[in-house]
């Protein structure tokens, strides 16, 4: 999971956000460098629950959100179009 997120951040397809704008409540993206730091430190903030087969956030800090960038959206639409997805549904 972490390796995949690092790759997506390095390709400028996603960023990490862990706060919301005070007025619009939209997620506020971190910079590429800050996003990489957050993702690389995520392992220490997650705990695997074998009984539920799920990762759980272990800290009382805001959970980071993955936010798609414009480049990520363009890449996703390109992949979908190659798979026959109609452009008007993108």
N, C-alpha and C positions, 0 to 999 in steps of 0.2 A: 504494500500500500504506500509506504513512504517513498520508495524508489519511483513508483509511478507518478506520485504527486510532484516529486522533485523534477522529473522529466517534463511534466506538463507546465510547471512554473518556468523552467528554463527555456521552453519553447514559446513562452508568453501566451499560453492558452488559458491559464487560470491564475488567480491570485488568491491569497488568504485574506479574510476579513474577520475581525472579532469585535467590532463595534458598529453601531448604527449612527447615522447622522441625527442630531438632536431634533431637527425639524421634520425632515422628510422620512426619517426612519429607514432609509436605504442603507444597505451595507456599505461600509467604507473600506475599500481595498487597501491593503498594505503594499508597499513597494515590492519589487521583485526580490530584493535582498532580504527584506523583513519577512516576506512570505517563506523564503527558503529557510530562514532561521526558525520560524514557527513550526514548519513541517519537520525539520530535522530534530527538534526538541519534543515532538509529539509523543514519541515512544515512552518518555518518562511520565507522560500525563495520561496514558491509557493503561487499562488493565483488562486482560482477556478472561472472560468468565466461561470456563469450559462447559459448565452445566447448561448455559444458555447459548453457547457458541456465538458470543457477541463481544465486541470491544466496548468497554464502559469508560467514560471520562472520570478520572479520579480526583481531580482538583476542583476547588470552588472558584476557579477562574473562568472567564467567558470561553465557551467552546468556539474554536475557529470554524468558519464557514468557507467552503470553496466557492469562489465566484468566477464564472466564465468571463473571459475578456472578449473584446470584439474579434481579435485574431482567433480565439478559441471557437467562437460562434461561426466564423467563416470556415474554419477547418471542419467543424462538425457538419455544417451544411454541405460542404464538398464531399465528405464521406457518405452522407445520406444520399446525395444525388448520384454518386457512383453506384449505390445499391438500388437505384431506381425510385427513390423517394421523390414525389412531385415537388418542384420548387415552390409552388404556391402554399404548401403546407409547412414550409420552413420558416 
